[in-house]
Every structure is written in C-alpha cells, then in structure tokens.
Amino acid sequence: MAEPSDELIKLCKAAAEAQTAATSQPYSQEAWAPWLQAAERFQRAVTAEAEATETNRVELEQAAKKAALHPENE
C-alpha cells in the first residue's frame, strides 16, 4: 500500500472540509470556489508526490483519502 505524506493527508482533509462547507449551502460559484480550489491543490499534490516517489498515483490518492477520512481504520 502506498504511504502518503503528512502534507498530502492535510490537503485531503482541507478539501473534504471545504466540500462540507460548500455543500451545506445553496450552490453559487463563490461558495463552491474554495472547495474546487482545495480539490485541485490536492490532486496536483497527489500527482507530484506520485511522480517524485515513483508510486502508483491511484493507490497514493486512495491511501491519502483513507488516512484523512477514515483514520480509525488504520
């Protein structure tokens, strides 16, 4: 299993929190912009870390999401 960095886990948590905030109110571009930006930062970081560590990108993303969103299963 891939081992995501602490920074990648932090970015994943930030994207999830931004999603919760965005979807807790009616849609507007302004309300959803922070979520979309956080998700983009996370995706770019996953790609960069996967390339730098020669890790499968999908496995790395899944591991980061598991660590960020379901830490009790670790």
N, C-alpha and C positions, 0 to 999 in steps of 0.2 A: 504494500500500500504506500502511496506517495505521502510524504511528510511536508505539509505546508508550513511556511514560516509564520511567525507570530504576526508580522505585518500583514500577511495575506489574510489571516484569520480576522484581524482587526478590520480590514477593508470589507470583508464579507459581512461582518456584524454591522458595520456602518450602513451598508447597502440594505440590509434587512430592516434596520431601524428606520431608514428613510422610506422604504416601501410601506411600512406600517403607518408612518405619519401621512404619507401621500394618499393612501387608500382609505384613511379614516375620515376623509372629507370629500365633497364633490370634486369631480375632475376639473382641473384647469391646468394649463401649461405651466403657470407659475408654481402651483402647488406640487406638481409632479417633477419639475426640473431637478430638484435636489436628489430625488431617487434615481432618475435617469443618469445624472452625473456620477453618483456614487456607484451605480452598477457598472458604468463604463470604466471608472477607475479600477474597480475590482477585476473586470475582465482583462483590462490591459496588464494589470499586475500578474494575473494568472499566466497569461501568455509569456510575459517577460521572465517570470520565475521558472516556468516550464522549460523555456529555451536555455536559460542560464544553468539549470541543474540537469538538463537532458532527461527530464521527466515527462511522462505522458500527460498532456495538457488536461484531458478529460478526467483522468484519475486524480490529478492535483486539485482541480476545481471541486470534484466530489469530496475529497478529503478535507478541503478548506471549509466547505459548507457543512459537512458533518461535524467538524470541530467547533465551528462557530454557532451552529443552530441546534446541535444535539450533543452537547458536551457530556451529558450524563451517560451516553452510550459508549464513551471512550473506555 
